[in-house]
Amino acid sequence: MTLQQIKYVIKIVEYRSITEAARNIYISQPALSNTVKDLENELGIEIFNRNTKGISLTSDGIEFLSYARQVLEQTVLLENHYKNKKPSRQLCSISTQHYAFAVNAFCNLIKSTDSDEYEYILRETRTSEIIDDVKNMKSEIGIIYLNDFNGKIMNKLLLENYLEFTPLFTATPHVFISSKCDLAQKKSVTFDDLQDYPYLSFEQGDQNSFYFSEEIQSTILHKKNIHVSDRGTLFNLIIGINGYTISSGVVTSDLNGSQIVSVPLDVNDNMTVGYITNTRTQISQCTKNYITELKKCIGEYGCTLLS
């Protein structure tokens, strides 16, 4: 096994295609395929599933990728130390439910990056897709919440997919509403107070189950319902039509301005926000740095960290 073979595997995972990887590293597709096949034969494993739809990592491939990334990171550190090279190109991929603090932490990570080159990916997406992203190593971590309602189902799903949930903080339900809304000055609101206002939630596609909902108290019936897929759209609708959504209460004026306010929802419930990782792999140093920034942001919002 050579360092070059390790780099090739990581490139294929990065581009999710042997053909695209070959094109970007300027070698022929057959040569790259043969190099990977030689590595698989040497190790006695299959790293990639190959079919007409493309490639995906096998279980052994996910484990191999974990070790491969560690080897490559240590090699780069060694080269930088002795050759005084500039910091290498940084890679980081995160999937998350629609949380402003996750975006804020991502901004801080980018600002603190000591590299002339980087490729960062932040996916604000559906709950089921977050699980699939981390399961298939499309993202290194995924940010979701668990509570008493969805916990049993979600924990079973995570266990089946070799995923682990690490809690960050526990929050009580709040509503995000316009600062101009009649309810904005109240110390807390009830569902009776909200019944005439449009309720906004994130649609979950084919997995539109209550258990995958990003909004706590998802089984409550609302007279006026609007489903969206984008956080910017949701916030615009909160302001534009005097709507509301239910969330953790963590909102930042740095990214969302002062037109959105958070008001406690008078209901006996809570949500634990955290991140999931793949137990068969190790996260990169760059993603560890993101988690550090995530914890800083959460602490700045006045939340008590759980880990």
C-alpha positions, 0 to 999 in steps of 0.5 A, spaced: 500 500 500 502 506 498 501 513 500 499 515 492 493 509 493 490 512 499 490 519 496 487 516 490 481 513 494 480 519 498 479 523 491 474 518 489 470 519 495 471 527 494 468 527 487 464 521 488 466 518 481 472 514 479 471 518 472 471 525 475 476 523 480 481 521 474 479 527 470 481 532 476 488 528 478 489 528 470 490 520 470 486 515 465 480 512 468 482 505 467 489 507 470 485 509 477 480 503 477 486 498 476 490 502 482 484 502 486 483 494 485 490 493 486 489 496 493 483 492 494 486 485 492 492 487 497 488 488 503 483 483 501 477 487 502 472 491 497 473 499 498 467 501 493 461 498 491 460 499 483 454 499 479 450 502 474 448 508 478 456 509 480 460 508 486 459 508 494 463 506 500 462 499 503 462 497 510 470 496 509 471 502 505 468 506 510 473 503 516 479 504 511 477 511 509 477 513 517 484 510 517 486 513 510 484 520 512 488 520 519 494 517 515 494 523 510 493 528 515 499 526 519 503 526 512 501 533 511 503 535 518 510 532 517 511 535 510 509 542 513 513 541 519 520 539 515 519 543 509 515 549 511 510 548 506 503 553 507 498 549 510 494 544 506 487 545 502 482 544 508 476 539 507 470 539 511 463 537 510 457 538 515 449 536 514 444 540 519 437 541 520 436 548 519 439 552 525 442 559 525 447 557 530 450 552 526 451 557 520 454 562 525 459 556 527 461 555 520 462 562 518 467 562 524 470 556 522 472 559 515 474 566 518 479 562 522 482 557 517 489 558 516 489 556 509 490 559 502 485 553 499 479 550 502 473 546 500 467 547 505 460 544 504 454 546 509 448 542 507 441 545 511 437 539 509 432 534 511 433 529 517 433 523 513 438 526 509 442 528 514 442 521 517 444 518 510 449 523 509 453 521 515 452 514 514 455 514 507 460 519 509 458 524 505 458 529 511 462 527 517 457 530 522 450 531 522 446 536 527 439 534 529 435 534 535 432 528 540 427 528 545 422 524 549 417 523 543 422 522 537 428 519 541 426 511 541 425 511 534 431 515 532 436 512 537 434 505 533 435 508 527 442 511 529 444 504 532 442 500 525 446 505 521 452 505 526 451 512 528 452 515 535 449 522 538 453 526 542 448 532 545 450 539 545 445 542 549 438 542 552 433 547 550 425 548 552 421 550 546 420 557 543 417 560 537 420 565 532 416 570 530 416 577 527 418 583 532 412 587 529 407 581 531 402 583 537 405 577 541 413 579 541 412 582 547 409 577 551 413 573 556 411 566 553 405 564 548 400 558 548 398 554 542 391 558 543 395 565 542 398 562 536 391 559 533 390 564 528 397 565 526 400 561 520 404 555 522 411 554 518 415 548 518 420 544 514 418 539 509 421 532 510 419 529 503 418 522 502 420 521 510 414 526 512 413 523 519 412 526 525 419 523 528 423 526 522 420 533 524 425 539 525 419 542 530 418 540 537 410 538 538 409 536 531 403 532 532 399 539 534 394 540 529 394 547 526 389 551 522 394 554 517 400 550 515 405 552 510 411 547 509 418 550 506 425 547 505 429 553 506 431 557 512 431 564 509 424 563 506 421 561 512 424 567 516 422 571 510 415 568 511 415 570 518 416 577 517 412 577 511 405 574 513 406 574 521 407 567 521 411 563 526 415 556 527 417 552 533 424 551 535 430 551 540 429 559 541 437 560 539 437 565 534 442 570 532 441 577 530 448 577 526 445 573 521 438 574 522 437 581 524 433 584 529 426 582 525 426 575 528 425 574 536 424 568 540 419 567 545 418 561 550 412 557 548 408 555 554 408 547 554 411 541 558 417 539 553 424 540 551 429 538 546 436 536 546 440 538 540 447 535 538 451 532 532 451 525 530 458 521 527 459 515 524 462 510 529 466 506 524 470 512 522 474 518 525 472 525 524 478 530 521 481 535 525 477 540 521 471 538 523 473 537 530 475 545 529 468 546 527 465 542 533 469 547 537 466 553 534 459 550 534 460 550 542 463 557 542 457 559 539 452 555 543 455 558 549 455 565 547 447 564 546 447 563 553 446 555 553 449 550 557 453 545 554 452 538 555 459 535 552 
